[in-house]
Amino acid sequence: MKLVVGLGNPGKKYEKTRHNVGFMAIDLFLKKHSILGEKEKFLSKVVETNFQGEKVYFIKPQTYMNLSGNAIHEVVQFYKIDPVSEILVVYDDKDLPLGKLRYKVKGSSGGHNGMKSIISHIGQEFCRLKCGIGSTSGNVIDFVIGDFQKAEESELESMLEIAVEGIEDWLKNINSEKMMQKYNKK
């Protein structure tokens, strides 16, 4: 069993914001593989499917970013999921240039409030696919809950396609070293 989590904020207001690239990556993966059947449970939007013979749950917590750990904790407890080997979290990273991705197996929150919440509930050891959203010298909150600029859309689309590939590779059990070599390019 695997759990793929996309982080974001619920509602139309946040749909296309930088903070929602995790939701965007999950949605693109599901669309690419023609997977339907979204349900609301575990404080999340959940899609259950099989991918290459393994049960996979895709979730988008509906708790708002800062409480993402509450939703993930519910799923982990209910299905007895091992965070170390069975969870991938896809989320935005303001410390990476727009379009860059990073795969990690464990670590700190890096100041990301959604990750702080998850770590407080399940610990630091779980897989992450960080999607670069660029940085700002202005107000960080306004930046992350702001929409992407028109000029950034093609870079965003390319990054989301690569994120989908990263999810596919992770679900195919590509080992962590190979994942890092492929997705952590400078």
C-alpha positions in Angstrom: 0.0 0.0 0.0 1.2 3.5 -0.8 0.0 7.0 0.1 0.7 10.0 -2.2 -0.1 13.3 -0.6 -0.4 16.6 -2.4 -0.3 19.7 -0.2 -2.4 22.8 -0.8 -5.3 24.8 0.4 -8.9 24.0 -0.4 -11.3 26.3 -2.3 -11.4 28.2 -5.6 -9.6 31.1 -4.0 -6.4 29.1 -3.7 -6.7 26.8 -6.7 -3.9 28.3 -8.8 -1.6 29.6 -6.1 2.0 28.7 -5.6 1.1 26.9 -2.3 -1.1 24.5 -4.3 1.4 22.8 -6.6 1.0 19.6 -4.6 -2.7 19.5 -5.4 -1.9 20.4 -9.0 0.6 17.5 -9.3 -1.9 15.0 -7.9 -4.6 16.3 -10.2 -2.4 16.0 -13.3 -1.3 12.5 -12.3 -4.9 11.3 -11.9 -5.9 13.0 -15.2 -3.0 11.5 -17.1 -3.9 8.0 -15.8 -7.7 8.5 -16.2 -8.3 7.8 -12.5 -11.6 9.0 -11.1 -13.6 8.4 -8.0 -12.6 11.2 -5.6 -14.3 11.0 -2.2 -14.2 13.1 0.9 -12.9 11.3 4.0 -10.0 11.6 6.5 -10.4 15.4 6.3 -9.2 15.1 2.6 -10.2 14.5 -0.9 -9.2 10.9 -1.5 -8.8 8.7 -4.6 -8.2 5.0 -4.2 -6.7 3.1 -7.1 -4.3 0.3 -8.0 -1.1 1.2 -9.7 1.0 -1.7 -11.1 -0.8 -4.1 -8.8 -0.4 -2.1 -5.6 -3.2 -0.2 -3.8 -2.5 3.5 -3.8 -4.3 6.3 -2.0 -4.0 9.9 -3.4 -5.0 12.5 -0.9 -5.4 16.3 -0.9 -5.9 17.4 2.7 -8.8 19.9 3.1 -7.6 21.2 6.5 -5.7 24.1 5.0 -1.9 23.9 4.8 -1.0 24.5 8.4 -3.1 21.5 9.6 -2.1 19.0 6.9 -0.7 16.6 9.4 -4.1 16.1 11.0 -5.5 14.6 7.8 -2.4 12.5 7.0 -2.3 11.2 10.6 -5.9 9.9 10.2 -5.1 8.0 7.0 -1.8 6.6 8.5 -3.6 5.4 11.6 -6.6 3.9 9.7 -4.6 2.0 7.1 -1.5 1.3 9.4 0.7 2.9 6.8 4.5 3.0 7.4 5.6 6.6 6.8 9.2 5.6 6.0 8.4 3.3 3.0 4.8 4.1 2.1 4.3 7.9 2.0 5.3 10.4 -0.6 4.4 14.1 0.0 4.4 16.5 -3.0 4.6 20.2 -2.1 5.9 23.6 -2.9 9.3 24.9 -1.9 10.0 28.7 -2.0 13.7 28.0 -1.6 14.0 26.3 -5.0 13.9 28.2 -8.3 10.6 27.8 -10.2 10.7 24.6 -12.1 13.3 22.8 -10.1 12.4 19.6 -8.1 14.1 17.9 -5.2 13.5 14.4 -3.9 14.4 13.7 -0.2 13.8 10.7 2.1 13.7 12.7 5.4 14.5 16.0 6.8 13.2 19.1 8.5 10.2 21.2 7.5 12.5 23.9 6.0 10.1 26.5 7.4 7.1 25.1 5.4 4.1 25.1 7.8 2.4 22.1 6.1 5.5 20.1 6.5 5.8 21.2 10.2 2.3 19.9 10.8 3.0 16.5 9.1 6.3 16.1 11.0 4.6 16.8 14.3 2.2 13.9 13.5 4.3 11.2 11.8 7.9 12.2 12.3 10.6 13.3 9.8 11.1 10.0 7.9 9.0 10.0 4.8 9.6 10.7 1.1 9.2 14.1 -0.3 9.0 15.6 -3.8 9.6 19.3 -3.5 8.5 21.6 -6.3 10.3 24.9 -6.7 8.0 27.9 -6.8 10.7 30.6 -6.8 11.3 33.1 -4.1 10.5 36.7 -3.2 12.0 39.6 -1.4 8.5 40.7 -0.4 5.9 39.2 1.9 6.3 35.4 1.9 2.7 34.7 2.8 1.4 36.9 0.0 3.8 35.2 -2.4 2.9 31.6 -1.6 -0.8 32.2 -1.6 -0.5 34.3 -4.8 -1.1 33.0 -8.3 1.6 32.2 -10.7 2.3 35.0 -13.3 1.4 34.5 -16.9 5.1 34.4 -17.9 5.6 31.5 -15.4 2.9 29.2 -16.7 5.0 27.2 -19.2 7.7 26.6 -16.5 5.0 25.5 -14.1 3.5 23.1 -16.6 6.9 21.5 -17.3 7.6 21.2 -13.6 4.2 19.5 -13.0 4.9 17.0 -15.8 8.2 16.1 -14.2 6.5 15.9 -10.8 4.0 13.4 -12.3 7.0 11.4 -13.6 8.5 11.5 -10.1 5.3 10.1 -8.6 5.2 7.4 -11.2 8.9 6.5 -10.5 8.3 6.4 -6.7 5.2 4.2 -7.2 7.4 1.9 -9.3 9.7 1.6 -6.3 12.7 3.2 -7.9 15.3 3.3 -5.1 16.0 6.6 -3.4 19.5 7.0 -4.8 18.2 6.8 -8.3 15.3 9.1 -7.5 17.8 11.7 -6.1 20.1 11.4 -9.1 17.2 11.9 -11.5 15.3 14.7 -9.7 17.9 16.6 -7.8 19.8 18.0 -10.8 21.3 21.4 -10.4 
